[in-house]
Amino acid sequence: MFDIGFWELALIGVVALLVVGPDRLPGLARTLGLWVGRIRRYVSTVRDDIEREIQADELRTMLKKSDELNPLKEIIDETSSTVRDANKEIAGVKKDADELMSGAGGDAAGVDETGTDAATLESATNTVAEAVSARSQVAAKPPDEAPDAGVEDAKGDEQRSS
């Protein structure tokens, strides 16, 4: 900061001794030391505050960058909600099938009032569960894959039959 050497300090000391006098020079040196200490502490405090503000700005920048990744989070949330809805639908179908099965099991001969036996109800339940499972698998595939698979199978069948 300041380039003050030994001879400059000696010159300042001699001038201070002549101006202030030998009686008040120690008190002046002590007061000057206190003021220099206060100034250094103040500068240090200001420097620390500036560094904290810079770190806060960096954190704000990082938070803004994380907000840019928000569309990816929305896609994940949409996908998880679709899976939850499908699970609810499957649970509803299973519940309905269980109710039908418990209603059919009450008859001694295994046939309910409409003439449907328990084996028919069980096969119907399995068919519904398979349909729901197939529907969820088709929904999970990207749109461009599902139609192509059927077209390729049809082409393969035509080539095999020729």
C-alpha positions in Angstrom: 0.0 0.0 0.0 2.3 2.8 1.2 6.0 2.4 0.6 7.4 3.8 3.8 11.0 2.7 4.7 13.1 3.1 7.8 14.4 6.6 6.9 10.9 7.9 6.3 9.7 6.6 9.7 12.7 8.2 11.4 12.0 11.5 9.7 8.3 11.4 10.8 9.4 10.5 14.4 11.9 13.5 14.6 9.2 15.9 13.2 6.6 14.6 15.7 9.1 14.9 18.6 9.8 18.5 17.6 6.1 19.5 17.0 4.5 17.6 19.9 7.3 17.5 22.4 8.8 14.7 24.5 6.1 14.8 27.1 3.1 14.2 24.9 4.8 11.9 22.3 4.0 8.6 24.0 0.3 9.4 24.4 0.2 10.5 20.7 1.8 7.2 19.6 -0.7 5.2 21.7 -3.7 7.2 20.3 -2.3 6.8 16.8 -1.9 3.0 17.3 -5.5 2.8 18.6 -6.8 4.6 15.5 -4.8 2.5 13.1 -6.2 -0.7 14.8 -9.7 0.6 14.5 -9.2 1.4 10.8 -7.8 -2.0 10.1 -10.7 -3.7 11.9 -13.2 -1.6 9.9 -11.5 -2.5 6.6 -11.4 -6.1 7.6 -15.1 -6.0 8.4 -16.0 -4.3 5.1 -13.9 -6.9 3.3 -15.7 -9.8 5.0 -19.1 -8.3 4.2 -18.1 -8.0 0.5 -17.0 -11.6 0.5 -20.3 -12.8 2.0 -22.2 -10.8 -0.6 -20.2 -12.4 -3.4 -20.9 -15.9 -1.9 -24.6 -15.1 -1.7 -24.6 -14.0 -5.3 -22.9 -17.3 -6.3 -25.5 -19.2 -4.4 -28.3 -17.3 -6.1 -26.8 -18.1 -9.5 -26.6 -21.8 -8.5 -30.3 -21.8 -7.5 -31.3 -20.2 -10.8 -29.4 -22.9 -12.6 -31.2 -25.6 -10.6 -34.5 -23.9 -11.6 -33.6 -24.4 -15.2 -33.7 -28.2 -14.5 -37.3 -27.8 -13.4 -38.8 -29.1 -16.7 -37.1 -32.4 -16.1 -38.6 -32.6 -12.7 -42.1 -31.9 -14.1 -41.7 -34.8 -16.6 -40.7 -37.1 -13.7 -43.7 -35.9 -11.7 -46.1 -36.5 -14.6 -44.7 -40.0 -15.2 -45.0 -40.9 -11.5 -48.6 -39.6 -11.4 -49.4 -41.7 -14.5 -48.0 -44.8 -12.8 -50.0 -44.1 -9.6 -53.2 -43.7 -11.6 -52.5 -47.0 -13.4 -51.9 -48.7 -10.0 -55.1 -47.3 -8.7 -57.0 -48.6 -11.8 -55.4 -52.0 -11.4 -56.4 -52.1 -7.7 -59.9 -51.1 -8.6 -60.1 -54.0 -11.1 -58.7 -56.4 -8.6 -61.2 -55.2 -6.0 -64.1 -55.7 -8.4 -62.8 -59.2 -9.3 -62.5 -60.1 -5.7 -66.0 -58.9 -5.0 -67.3 -61.0 -7.9 -65.3 -64.0 -6.7 -66.5 -63.7 -3.1 -70.1 -63.4 -4.5 -69.7 -66.5 -6.6 -68.1 -68.5 -3.7 -71.2 -68.1 -1.6 -73.2 -70.5 -3.7 -72.8 -74.2 -2.7 -72.6 -75.5 -6.3 -70.1 -72.8 -7.5 -72.8 -71.2 -9.7 -74.3 -67.8 -8.8 -77.8 -66.5 -9.5 -77.0 -65.6 -13.2 -75.7 -69.1 -13.9 -72.0 -68.1 -14.0 -69.6 -70.5 -12.3 -66.5 -69.5 -10.3 -64.1 -70.7 -13.0 -65.7 -68.4 -15.6 -65.4 -65.5 -13.2 -61.8 -66.3 -12.5 -60.9 -66.5 -16.2 -62.7 -63.2 -16.8 -60.7 -61.6 -13.9 -57.4 -62.9 -15.4 -58.4 -61.6 -18.8 -59.2 -58.1 -17.4 -55.9 -58.1 -15.5 -54.0 -59.0 -18.6 -55.7 -56.3 -20.6 -54.9 -53.7 -18.0 -51.3 -54.9 -17.9 -51.0 -54.8 -21.7 -52.5 -51.3 -21.8 -50.0 -50.0 -19.3 -47.1 -51.6 -21.3 -48.3 -50.0 -24.5 -48.7 -46.6 -22.8 -45.1 -46.9 -21.5 -43.6 -47.3 -25.0 -42.7 -44.2 -26.9 -45.4 -43.4 -29.6 -43.1 -44.1 -32.5 -42.4 -47.7 -31.4 -45.9 -49.1 -31.0 -47.2 -48.7 -34.6 -43.9 -49.8 -36.1 -44.0 -53.1 -34.3 -47.3 -54.1 -35.8 -46.3 -53.1 -39.3 -43.1 -55.1 -39.1 -45.0 -58.2 -37.9 -47.5 -57.8 -40.8 -44.6 -57.6 -43.3 -42.9 -60.6 -41.8 -46.1 -62.6 -42.0 -46.5 -61.7 -45.7 -43.0 -62.7 -46.4 -43.4 -66.0 -44.6 -46.6 -66.9 -46.4 -45.1 -66.1 -49.8 
